[in-house]
Amino acid sequence: MENQDEKYMQEALREARAAAAAGEIPIGAVVVWKGRVIGRGHNQTERLRDTTAHAEMIAVTAATEAMGGKYLTDCTLYVTVEPCPMCAGALAWAQIGRIVYGAPDQRRGFSLFSPSLLHPRTTVTGGVLQEECTQLMLEFFKDKR
């Protein structure tokens, strides 16, 4: 499972790098179903002028379109940074089966506010490629300041 998690987190990191290249906060996400990426996204809040255009939201929208329905119970979301409460709420409504994140978000991560935001059957794994995910964020904000 660990190698699989790292493999798909690398995909999320590719999305995060695309966000950084576009001047967006470098967070990337992919949704995987039965070993296949069915949704991907990266932050696009600046480009779309939409505060809800987080990587997770874009990836979930693509995944539900691919699945032909609103529930993602058999899917795993890989995201480079712990989801915020807004995204956690959306993931609960989508009934995502599993969330795997890289770096914790010590300011706005959902677990700081209410770990129960997620669907009761959703499992969470944190810290996958944490150092690489954290470094990408640190470099982005260092360059901005």
Legacy VTK file of the C-alpha trace (Angstrom):
# vtk DataFile Version 3.0
C-alpha trace
ASCII
DATASET POLYDATA
POINTS 145 float
0.000 0.000 0.000
2.855 2.384 0.870
4.390 2.218 -2.628
0.966 2.741 -4.180
0.351 5.757 -1.938
3.706 7.245 -2.914
3.045 6.581 -6.607
-0.226 8.513 -6.559
1.151 11.230 -4.286
3.770 11.824 -6.989
0.844 12.437 -9.365
-0.602 14.947 -6.900
2.813 16.606 -6.642
2.863 17.015 -10.437
-0.427 18.861 -10.144
0.969 20.988 -7.304
3.979 21.950 -9.438
1.601 22.981 -12.237
-0.192 25.219 -9.745
3.095 26.800 -8.644
4.122 27.384 -12.258
0.839 29.262 -12.749
1.410 31.381 -9.632
-1.137 29.466 -7.576
-0.575 28.020 -4.105
1.050 24.669 -4.939
-1.519 22.128 -3.881
-2.388 19.232 -6.152
-4.846 16.361 -5.949
-5.797 13.199 -7.788
-8.703 10.812 -7.275
-7.976 7.134 -7.872
-10.478 4.355 -8.520
-9.384 0.753 -9.072
-5.803 1.761 -9.812
-6.761 4.480 -12.287
-6.620 8.260 -11.915
-10.152 9.455 -12.679
-9.857 13.040 -11.499
-7.065 15.516 -11.083
-6.758 19.129 -10.122
-4.608 21.849 -8.672
-5.407 25.146 -7.036
-6.890 27.630 -9.484
-8.312 30.271 -7.158
-6.378 33.109 -8.807
-6.945 32.014 -12.392
-10.665 31.435 -11.941
-11.124 34.221 -9.368
-12.987 31.658 -7.307
-12.190 31.025 -3.647
-13.667 27.533 -3.920
-11.353 26.426 -6.764
-9.174 24.290 -4.495
-7.311 21.288 -5.889
-9.574 18.834 -4.065
-12.766 20.433 -5.354
-11.553 20.367 -8.951
-10.349 16.749 -8.679
-13.623 15.619 -7.068
-15.687 17.340 -9.763
-13.665 15.575 -12.456
-13.961 12.234 -10.639
-17.729 12.423 -10.160
-18.053 13.268 -13.851
-15.923 10.226 -14.740
-17.933 7.998 -12.394
-21.273 9.310 -13.606
-22.496 9.983 -10.072
-21.898 12.059 -6.989
-20.529 9.374 -4.653
-16.874 8.318 -4.520
-17.115 5.596 -1.877
-14.618 3.296 -3.610
-12.149 6.071 -4.416
-9.048 7.511 -2.782
-8.129 11.189 -2.877
-4.412 11.953 -2.833
-3.676 15.569 -1.957
-0.371 17.253 -1.175
-1.685 19.242 1.802
-4.332 18.316 4.381
-7.758 19.468 3.163
-9.348 22.587 4.619
-12.793 22.427 6.294
-14.565 23.449 3.058
-12.945 20.625 1.113
-13.458 18.158 3.970
-17.168 18.972 3.898
-17.324 18.396 0.145
-15.429 15.128 0.558
-17.970 14.063 3.187
-20.851 14.760 0.805
-19.049 12.762 -1.898
-18.561 9.968 0.658
-14.936 9.559 -0.422
-13.603 6.222 0.786
-10.101 7.313 1.700
-8.007 10.466 1.912
-4.222 10.403 1.705
-2.423 13.692 2.271
1.207 14.750 2.320
1.767 17.731 4.597
-0.463 18.680 7.515
-1.948 22.175 7.368
-1.236 23.574 10.801
-3.252 26.740 10.184
-6.304 25.676 8.184
-6.404 21.873 8.087
-9.770 20.282 8.779
-8.404 18.214 11.683
-7.730 21.395 13.671
-11.372 22.358 13.553
-13.377 19.172 13.407
-12.091 15.768 12.379
-15.733 14.671 12.273
-16.316 16.773 9.145
-15.555 13.692 7.068
-17.957 10.876 6.300
-17.855 8.293 9.129
-16.535 5.563 6.804
-13.735 7.693 5.316
-10.253 6.653 6.374
-7.358 9.109 6.482
-3.624 8.592 6.056
-1.320 11.577 6.518
2.372 12.160 6.011
2.878 10.449 2.633
5.875 12.180 1.010
5.399 14.837 3.676
8.862 16.350 3.314
8.522 16.847 -0.438
5.017 18.291 -0.094
6.097 20.643 2.704
9.195 21.774 0.812
7.150 22.721 -2.236
4.936 24.954 -0.092
7.899 26.512 1.743
9.705 27.331 -1.505
6.592 28.869 -3.019
5.977 31.192 -0.082
9.666 32.036 0.291
9.664 33.248 -3.312
6.496 35.280 -2.693
7.932 37.167 0.279
LINES 1 146
145 0 1 2 3 4 5 6 7 8 9 10 11 12 13 14 15 16 17 18 19 20 21 22 23 24 25 26 27 28 29 30 31 32 33 34 35 36 37 38 39 40 41 42 43 44 45 46 47 48 49 50 51 52 53 54 55 56 57 58 59 60 61 62 63 64 65 66 67 68 69 70 71 72 73 74 75 76 77 78 79 80 81 82 83 84 85 86 87 88 89 90 91 92 93 94 95 96 97 98 99 100 101 102 103 104 105 106 107 108 109 110 111 112 113 114 115 116 117 118 119 120 121 122 123 124 125 126 127 128 129 130 131 132 133 134 135 136 137 138 139 140 141 142 143 144
